[in-house]
Amino acid sequence: MVLLRCRRVGICGSDLHYFEDGSCAAFVPDRPFTLGHEVSAEVETVGDGVETLRVGDRVAVNPARACGVCDYCRDGRLNLCRKTIMLGSASTKPPTDGAWAEFVAVRADQCHLLPSGMDDGLGAMMEPFAVALHAVRRSRGVAGKRVLVAGGGTIGVLVGLAARAYGAVPVAVSDIVEARRKNAVSLGLDVALDPTAQGLREQVRELTGEGFDVVFEASGARSALRQAFDLVRPGGTIVQVGTLGTEDIPLPVNLVMIREINLVGSMRYGNVFGEAIRLVAAGRINLKPLISRVLPFKESVEAIRLAADKSRVLKVQVEI
């Protein structure tokens, strides 16, 4: 294990759910706990036997600690490990305290060294960017494909940017909030669509022909998932990234059958943190513009309330 001095922590949608609703989907805490899992930090001290890190190293943290020995871990699918311990989450009983604190202890292999030129803010963006990279991997390739991302929040924009970096053309985003649509295009996505517009299907036909090859549902809205089945082309793929809660959702299974639509899930991330850091360090993707505001720790409550304003911000971070 290593003890980390936290430097910067981003606010995620799950943090907002815990703060506003007292739970996140099926994860209901049985006691108060510390939030925060999007973290960059400095190594404060290392435990016996740790040879990969030194005091003073700056790291991005994979907040999910898989067991490493179960069938899923041995198969390389650490994100499906049933014994995962997640920082700032009520997925365990009792809940696991997170990184919205001066110090946090993690296993050494959860730490990924940051290049000297990468600041703490970008380091804390590696976790949400890893979510996006894993989703793109789950699509089984986007090079040359027509892509739609439903949801113009942080994860949706990151998925779109990752898809573009790996060769998708065009990359469209849909969102009911006009400000988010405009922002997504300003950040580099090709086109923005209003999912409630009457002429949406005609727009999609003009843009793609028979529909998008890949649709990423990153909004967590039931209506967005249902609409994905109408906007994906026959033989296309829908990747579910957003959290939709615990209730069952009716799906157009007949469309799945007659159009051979592939529906796959994307849970957190696999082993993509190194890839995320390399892409950003090489300048292939610019994440700076996604950081809307940085507030000091003493203004944490204001920070989390600001993060809930979908029309004004993408990513709000707290400096510890």
C-alpha positions in Angstrom: 0.0 0.0 0.0 0.9 3.7 -0.4 -0.2 6.8 1.4 -1.2 9.6 -0.9 -1.5 13.3 -0.3 -4.5 14.3 -2.4 -4.0 17.3 -4.6 -7.0 17.6 -6.9 -10.4 15.8 -6.9 -13.1 16.0 -9.6 -16.8 15.8 -8.9 -18.6 13.0 -10.6 -22.3 12.3 -11.3 -22.2 9.5 -8.6 -21.0 12.1 -6.1 -24.0 14.3 -6.9 -26.4 11.3 -6.5 -25.0 10.5 -3.1 -25.1 14.2 -2.0 -28.5 15.0 -3.4 -30.4 11.6 -3.1 -28.4 9.8 -0.4 -27.7 6.9 -2.7 -26.4 6.0 -6.2 -28.6 3.5 -8.0 -28.5 0.3 -5.9 -25.6 1.6 -3.7 -27.2 2.9 -0.5 -24.7 3.8 2.3 -25.4 2.6 5.8 -23.3 5.4 7.4 -21.9 8.8 6.4 -18.7 8.5 4.3 -16.2 10.6 2.4 -16.9 11.2 -1.3 -14.3 11.5 -4.2 -12.7 9.1 -6.6 -11.4 11.3 -9.5 -8.0 12.1 -7.9 -4.5 13.2 -8.6 -2.1 13.0 -5.7 1.5 12.9 -4.5 3.1 9.9 -2.8 3.6 10.7 0.9 5.0 7.3 2.0 5.2 3.7 0.7 4.7 0.4 2.5 7.2 -2.4 2.7 7.9 -4.1 -0.6 6.7 -1.3 -2.8 9.4 -0.7 -5.5 7.4 1.0 -8.3 6.8 4.3 -6.5 8.9 6.8 -4.5 8.0 9.5 -2.1 7.2 12.7 -4.1 5.9 10.9 -7.2 2.8 12.5 -8.7 0.2 10.0 -9.7 -3.3 9.6 -11.2 -5.3 7.0 -9.2 -7.4 4.1 -10.4 -10.0 4.2 -7.6 -11.2 0.7 -8.1 -9.1 -2.0 -6.3 -9.9 -5.4 -7.8 -9.0 -8.5 -5.9 -6.6 -9.7 -8.6 -7.2 -13.4 -8.0 -10.8 -14.2 -9.1 -11.8 -15.5 -12.5 -12.6 -12.1 -13.8 -9.3 -10.6 -12.8 -7.4 -13.5 -14.2 -9.3 -13.0 -17.5 -8.2 -9.4 -17.6 -11.6 -8.0 -16.8 -10.8 -6.4 -13.5 -13.8 -4.0 -13.8 -16.1 -7.0 -13.3 -14.4 -8.2 -10.1 -17.1 -8.9 -7.5 -14.8 -8.0 -4.7 -13.8 -4.5 -6.0 -13.2 -1.8 -3.3 -14.1 1.6 -4.8 -13.0 4.9 -3.3 -15.9 7.1 -2.3 -18.5 4.4 -2.9 -21.3 2.6 -1.1 -20.8 -0.5 -3.3 -19.2 -2.0 -0.1 -20.7 -2.4 3.3 -19.7 -0.2 5.1 -19.0 2.3 2.3 -15.4 3.0 1.4 -14.2 6.5 2.2 -12.9 8.5 -0.8 -10.3 11.0 -1.8 -12.0 14.2 -0.7 -9.5 14.3 2.1 -5.9 15.3 2.9 -4.7 11.7 2.7 -5.9 8.4 1.2 -4.3 4.9 1.2 -4.4 2.8 -1.9 -2.7 -0.3 -3.3 0.5 0.6 -5.2 -0.7 -0.8 -8.5 -3.7 1.7 -8.5 -1.2 4.5 -9.0 -0.1 5.7 -12.5 2.8 8.0 -12.8 2.1 11.4 -14.3 4.6 13.1 -16.7 6.3 16.2 -15.3 4.4 18.4 -17.7 1.0 17.2 -16.7 -0.7 19.3 -14.0 -2.9 18.1 -11.1 -6.1 19.1 -12.9 -5.3 16.9 -15.9 -4.2 14.1 -13.6 -7.6 14.1 -11.9 -9.3 13.9 -15.4 -7.7 10.5 -16.1 -10.4 8.6 -14.2 -13.3 10.0 -16.2 -11.3 9.8 -19.4 -10.6 6.1 -18.6 -14.3 5.5 -18.5 -14.6 7.0 -22.0 -11.7 4.9 -23.4 -13.1 1.7 -22.0 -16.5 2.5 -23.6 -14.8 3.0 -27.0 -13.0 -0.3 -26.6 -16.3 -2.0 -25.8 -17.7 -0.9 -29.2 -15.0 -3.1 -30.8 -13.6 -0.3 -32.9 -14.8 3.1 -34.2 -12.2 3.8 -36.9 -14.1 5.2 -40.0 -17.5 4.7 -38.3 -20.3 7.1 -37.8 -20.8 7.7 -34.1 -23.5 9.2 -32.0 -23.0 10.0 -28.3 -26.3 10.5 -26.4 -25.5 12.9 -23.5 -23.3 16.0 -23.7 -22.0 15.9 -20.1 -18.4 15.2 -19.1 -18.4 11.5 -19.9 -20.4 12.0 -23.2 -17.9 14.6 -24.4 -15.0 12.5 -23.4 -16.4 9.5 -25.3 -16.9 11.7 -28.3 -13.3 13.0 -28.2 -11.9 9.5 -27.7 -13.9 8.2 -30.6 -12.6 11.0 -32.8 -9.0 10.3 -31.7 -9.5 6.7 -32.8 -10.8 7.6 -36.3 -14.6 7.9 -36.0 -16.2 10.3 -38.7 -18.5 12.0 -38.0 -19.0 12.2 -34.3 -22.3 13.6 -33.2 -23.7 14.4 -29.8 -27.3 14.7 -28.7 -28.5 16.5 -25.6 -31.7 18.2 -24.5 -29.7 21.1 -23.1 -28.8 23.7 -25.8 -25.8 25.0 -23.9 -24.3 21.5 -23.8 -24.9 21.0 -27.5 -23.0 24.2 -28.3 -20.3 23.3 -25.9 -19.7 19.9 -27.3 -19.2 21.3 -30.8 -16.8 24.0 -29.5 -14.8 21.3 -27.8 -14.3 19.5 -31.2 -17.2 17.2 -31.9 -18.6 17.4 -35.4 -22.3 18.1 -35.0 -24.9 18.5 -32.2 -28.5 17.2 -32.3 -31.6 18.0 -30.3 -33.1 14.6 -29.3 -36.5 16.2 -29.0 -36.5 17.9 -32.5 -39.3 16.8 -34.8 -37.1 16.4 -37.8 -34.4 14.4 -36.0 -34.7 11.2 -38.0 -34.4 13.2 -41.2 -31.3 14.9 -39.9 -29.7 11.5 -39.0 -30.5 10.1 -42.5 -28.9 13.1 -44.2 -25.8 12.7 -41.9 -25.4 8.9 -42.0 -27.7 7.3 -44.5 -29.3 4.4 -42.6 -28.2 5.4 -39.2 -25.1 5.5 -36.9 -22.8 2.6 -36.8 -22.2 3.0 -33.0 -24.4 4.8 -30.5 -23.0 5.5 -27.0 -25.7 6.1 -24.4 -24.0 8.3 -21.8 -26.9 10.4 -20.5 -28.4 7.8 -18.2 -31.9 8.8 -19.5 -34.4 6.0 -20.4 -35.6 8.0 -23.4 -32.1 8.3 -24.8 -31.6 4.5 -24.7 -34.9 3.9 -26.4 -34.1 6.4 -29.1 -30.8 4.8 -29.7 -32.6 1.8 -31.2 -34.2 4.1 -33.8 -31.0 5.9 -34.7 -28.5 3.0 -35.0 -28.2 1.3 -38.3 -28.9 -2.4 -38.9 -26.0 -4.4 -37.6 -24.9 -1.5 -35.5 -23.9 -1.3 -31.9 -25.3 0.4 -28.8 -22.9 0.9 -25.9 -24.6 1.6 -22.5 -22.4 3.9 -20.5 -24.8 5.9 -18.4 -26.3 4.7 -15.1 -30.1 4.1 -15.5 -31.1 3.1 -12.0 -32.3 -0.2 -10.8 -35.8 -0.5 -12.3 -36.3 -2.7 -15.4 -36.7 -0.8 -18.7 -38.8 -2.0 -21.6 -36.7 -2.4 -24.8 -37.7 -3.0 -28.4 -36.4 -6.5 -28.6 -38.0 -7.2 -32.0 -35.8 -4.4 -33.4 -32.8 -6.1 -31.8 -33.7 -9.3 -33.6 -34.7 -8.1 -37.1 -32.0 -5.5 -37.4 -29.3 -7.6 -35.5 -28.5 -4.7 -33.2 -25.7 -5.3 -30.7 -26.3 -4.0 -27.2 -23.3 -4.0 -24.8 -22.6 -2.6 -21.4 -19.5 -0.6 -20.3 -18.7 -0.6 -16.6 -16.0 1.8 -15.3 -12.7 0.8 -17.0 -10.3 -2.0 -17.6 -6.6 -1.4 -17.9 -6.7 1.9 -19.7 -5.1 4.5 -17.4 -1.7 4.3 -19.0 -3.3 4.7 -22.4 -5.3 7.7 -21.2 -2.1 9.4 -19.8 -0.2 8.8 -23.0 -2.9 10.2 -25.2 -3.1 13.4 -23.2 0.6 13.8 -22.8 1.1 13.4 -26.5 -1.4 16.2 -27.2 -3.8 13.8 -29.0 -6.6 15.0 -26.8 -6.9 18.3 -25.0 -8.8 17.9 -21.7 -8.1 21.3 -20.3 -11.2 23.0 -21.7 -13.4 20.5 -19.9 -12.3 21.7 -16.5 -14.9 24.4 -15.9 -14.1 25.5 -12.4 -11.6 24.8 -9.6 -12.6 25.6 -6.0 -10.7 25.3 -2.7 -11.5 22.6 -0.3 -13.3 25.0 2.1 -15.8 25.7 -0.7 -16.6 22.0 -1.3 -20.4 22.4 -0.8 -20.5 25.3 -3.3 -18.4 23.2 -5.7 -20.8 20.2 -5.6 -23.8 22.5 -6.0 -22.1 24.2 -9.0 -21.3 20.8 -10.5 -25.1 20.0 -10.5 -25.7 22.9 -12.9 -25.7 21.1 -16.2 -26.1 24.3 -18.3 -23.0 26.0 -16.8 -20.3 23.5 -16.2 -18.8 20.2 -17.4 -16.2 19.3 -14.7 -15.8 21.0 -11.4 -12.7 20.1 -9.3 -11.7 20.7 -5.7 -8.2 21.6 -4.7 -7.3 19.8 -1.5 
